[in-house]
Amino acid sequence: MNFNSGKLYRIPLHYHIIFWLTYFLFNTFRWGSYFNDYLYSFKTNLLGFPIHMTLCYLNILIFMPYLVYRKKYILYIISVLAAIFMMVIVKFNLTYLLITHEVWPEGPETIDKLTLNYTIDMMMGELYVITFVTAIKITLDFLKEQKRVTDLERSQLETELLFLKSQISPHFFFNTLNNIYSLSVEKSNKTPKIVLKLSELMRYMLYETKSKRQTLENEILCIQNYLDLERIRNDDRLEVNMSISGDIHDKEISPIILLTFIENAFKHGVNKNTGKVVININFKIKGDFLHFTISNPTPEITQHKENFNKSSGIGIENVKKRLELGYNKNDYKLSFKNKKDIFVVKLVIKVS
């Protein structure tokens, strides 16, 4: 907690009033019962509580911020003890002048002048009150600081998630726009269809991915638009087999998590291979979990294959990070297999 900034956590005034009023009533009835004199207890507490409050607020608003949190511990101890001692003298004299000449009836004997025993006993009592109130203040400050740190961490996570989302598919859009340009030059009848699909995909990514979760149905629709674009771009050399089983209604998932794997499959499995390419995609709902599988051929060009084996690309690292930030460890399981020139991604993820 940094008190040097001059911005202390503020507790609303009514909480102070409730606390001191409750404490005052408790002490009045406690000592009233002890003395069997509630009027005397009321008077002494009415005199004593302004002293309690002065010492407590002096400690939490002056001594702690300017001495403890600046590591001036010796000066802090001296200041607290001096303040308590002065308040004990004030308390004794006010009690003697305003309430009774027989001060300290709860002690070993009543006194009419300040004694060492009385001073030590009263200082210990004031120290107890200061410690009690300060402990409450430190606890409240700690809880509020923890909340502030938690809110900051959450904000940082959300910012990082937004940044990770913004990294998705820039090269896809770039390639698609290049294809649109080529088709428009050729005056191909595919151009309007590609523009429409791209528009739908961009609308989804711009406006439907801001929330923490998106419906699985919308995610699959987004994937279908992506696949339609790829089919148009790659003509007959591309075969995509997609299957869906189980109830996908009322299921939610982090936006465009799955699209990253599909984009990665096309980047390495289609763009870096010649001839016909087969992509297999499977969605299966089992209870509260989605079992997602996608397979694609590994790059056939040697240089690309070596690079692929070293790393599956920024997209995969991106989605790993997003899963870590957006889900508990028990809510997902991600695995990769590379067997017989086929790369397989399996993701089991909670969608309830």
C-alpha positions, 0 to 999 in steps of 0.5 A: 500500500502506497501512502505517499501518493496522498490517496488513502482508501476512504471508508464512508463516514456512516461506517465510522459512526456505526463503529464508534457508536456500537463500541461506545454502547458496548463499553458503557454497558460493560463498565456500567455492569461492572460498577453497577453505576450506568450513569458513571460509566456513561460519563467516563465513556463520553469523556474517554471516547473522544480521546480514543478516537483522536489517538486512533485517527492520529495513528492511521492518518498521520503516524502510519502514513508518514512514519511507518510506511516511510520506515521511520519505526523508532520515531513512530514508536516514540510518537505513539507513546508520547501521544498516548501519554499526553492523552492519559494526562488529559483524561486524568485531569478531565475526569478529576475536574468534570466527573469525580475526584476519586479517579480509577475506581476499577484500579487497586485503589482510587486516586486523586493524583496521577500515579505511575500505575494509573499511567501505565494501565491507561496507556495499555488500554489506549494502546489496545484500542489503537491496535484494534482500530488499526488492525481493522483499517489495515485489513480493509486496506488489504482487502481493497488493495487485493481487489484493485490488484485482481481488477487490474490483473483481469483488465490486463488479461482482457487486454491481452486476450483482445490483442491475441484476437486481433492477431488472428487471420491478417494473412488470410484477409490479405490473401483473400483480398488479393484473390478478389482483385485477381478475380475482379480483373478476370471478371469472374462470377465468383467475385460477388460470392467471395466478397459477400462471404468475406464481409460476413466473416469480417462482420463476425470477427469485428462485432461478435468476438468482443464478449468472453464467450460466443455461442457454439452455433455462431462459431460453427457458422463463422467456420462454415463461411471461412470454409466456403471462402477456401473452397472458392479459392481452391476450386476442385483441389480441396475436399473438406469433410465436416461432421457435427454430432450431439446437441450444439444448442445453448453451448458457449465457447471462447470466440474464434478459438477453433478458427485458429486451428482451421486457419492453421490447417489451410496455411500448412496443409493446403497452401504448402501442398500441390494436388488434391488436399483433404481436410477433415473436421469433426465436432462432437458434443459429449455432456458439457464438453466439445470434442473437436478434431481437425486433420490436414496433410503436412507440407510436402515441400522439404523446407516447409516440412522442417519448419512445420515440425519445429513449430506449428506457427504463431497461430497455435501458440496464440490459441494456447495462450488464449486457452490458458488465459480464458479457461481453467486447466480442468476445462480443456485438453489440447493435443497434437499428433503428426503421423504418416504425413497427417497432422491432427489437432484434438481439443476437448473443451468445456462448452456448458 
